[in-house]
């Protein structure tokens, strides 16, 4: 009896426990059913499930069958927040239940092999109970319940029962929310329809585009004011098919046919055409219309718009003209013109100039980056080029080194601008080959430098007449001008050349015999002298040289040698030798010509120096001869002076006797002489006076030669008038007239010497002038006339 009583007690307790759980479940379901908002429902559901089973935490996942995964929407008292954590079907306990739709009870999750990856390193719980939310056989969600004590079969059955009720509650709330949304949407739609109709009417009145409506047959029933403004028609004339009357004759048939076809097929129409307004102006319009349908999807009419595109058409026409011009310029430009992407440099279009410049055909170039085609000799140049473009938006006349398909390098001048097409940036690049221009400019600069150096050398050569300086200047100048290491000048004497100068100085090891070069041992020098032309040996090491030439070449290490004759007109005065040391050097024709000019200038300078030396010698000889003649003249003057004193002394003695005796005859015996005797005696006395004047003049001249000459300012007119006053009686007695014409009043002269010269001139003129009516002239341009 006690056993039966004990069994009954146990059963009674189990029934009470089961009833308590059912009561708790019922209470929980009432609490869940009271929720009408999905988020609150889901949070309430997981909380109630956790409390119902005495668990510590729980989570709720909603399934997305299309993606074969579920997402955590509620994380209740878990070790961390799992909201938005996603589980693939089959992944972990949650994923397995979502995939199978069967509940899962795990006593120790820490040792369960199928646990999720994020729980490998953590142990947040021990026991796990997972049940699906089933709605019409489909898994809509998953409930996870966790605690430390293992779950029982009763726990599983209770949670399954709870889950089935929760699934119904979730779907009911979802349906309720969907219904609310649908009702709200319907109300909103009705309101929008009313507002839309009102807006349509308002917008139609103020719309910047023309709006029209038609019935199902395409007959116009409404046009707004803008439509009338664009077409130039009134509302009355536009209704029905009246609007077609304003369509341009060239577009009318096309529009009528297209509109009829669109109306018959109930499809959207689109067209561009012209209206001819009453004032004759033409308006381009873009027209489009779409079918209007009722609730049964039946076409009840069309609504459409027309937009004035006249300005756009004009712009398009101008753009087409501009594009044609651009295309012609693009194609016909002799320069390379390309269009490419900014960053990658992919070529989108190239012209004929590109093909000619770089050697790639259009087919080879399009679609390939410029770096892939190796158009830049240095790829880094492309990066710098793009940086400049990005900074300034354009590049003007940038010089870079380019490369052709053949690998040949060229100097390119780039000009480019960035242009936008859509949301992409492109480059239009013009490339001009300036290789030849640069070479020409370099050659001009080089030639200018050579001419400057040549001018400098020429000036130096013309400023000296010393032969050694001329030769050394030439040697130094030619090494600098030719940029070579050695130069020498040999002067020609007969069949032998002797060294005149070197640049630099000859090293000590050069033997003395190398300072002389017999032409017999130097055929290359002989050829230059004989022909008068340069002789060039590109490489002395490989040239056919005589022993003398080889010895001179080896001792100085000469390689490339240039022999130039020194020509002074047609005369060869020597040779100029220029050479490189160590390595052969190429000497251009231009440099040879400049060097040849310098050699000819040097030859003239040599001849001038030689002539100057000759003149100096002759000058020295002449100076010596003049000194000798001066000494002889001084001696002769002394002898003449002695003679003058002697003659004057010897002549004056008899002259004094002649004068005395003639005077005595006149004084003492005049009465004894007849008229003829008186005349003879007068003549004798006159002759004596003249003889005395001659002796005095001779003595005065002698004294003049001995005295020092002093210069001073002389009043020429006063001096002449004084001399004329001294000779007034003689002038009057001869019956002559003296006319004085003097352009200068004062001159710088020796007063005594000038006075003597003027007296002698006047005396001679009087002496050799007969008595006549001819005047004596003092004009500076005339002599006294008889």
Buried (B, 14 or more C-beta within 10 A) or exposed (E): EEEEEEEEEEEEEEEEEEEEBEEBBEEBBEBBBEBEEBEEBBBBBBBBBBEBBEBBBBBBBBBEEEEEBBBBBBBBEBBEEBEEBBBBBBBBBBBBBBBEBEBBBBEEBEEBEEBBEEBEEEEEBBBBBBBBBBBEEEBBBBBBBBBEEBBEEEBBEBBBBBBBBBBBBBBBBBEEEEEEEEEEEEEEEEEEEEEEEEEBEEBBEEBEBBBBBBBBEBBBEBBBBBBBEBBBBEBEBBBEEBBEEBBBEEBBEEBEEBBEEBBEEEEEBEBBBBBBBEEEEEBBBBBBBBBBEEEEEEBEBBBBBBBBBBEBBEEEEEEEEEEEEEEEEBEEBEBBBBBBBBEEBBBBBBBBBBBEBBBBEEEBBBEBBBBEBBBBBEEEBBEEBBEBBEEEEEBEEBEBEBBBBEEEEBBBBBBBBBEEEEEEBBBBBBBBBBBEEBEEEEEEEBBEEBEEBBEBBBEBBEEBBEBEBBBBBBBBBBBEBBEBBBBBBBBBEEEEBEBBBBBEEBEEEBEEEBBEBEBEBBBBBBBBBEEEBBBBBBBBBEBEBEEBBBBBBEBBBBBBBBBBBBBBEEEBBBBBBBBBEEEBBEBEEEBBEBBBBBBBBBBBBBBBBBEBEEEEEEEEEEEEEEEEEEEEEEEEEEEBBEEBEEEBEEBBEEBEEBBEEBEEBBEEEEEEBEEEEEEEBEEBBEBBEEBBEEBEBBBEBBEBEEEEEEEEEBEBBEBBEEBBEEBEEEBEEBEBEBEEEBEEEEBEBBBEBBBBEBBEBBBEBBEEBEEEEBEBBBEEEEEBEE
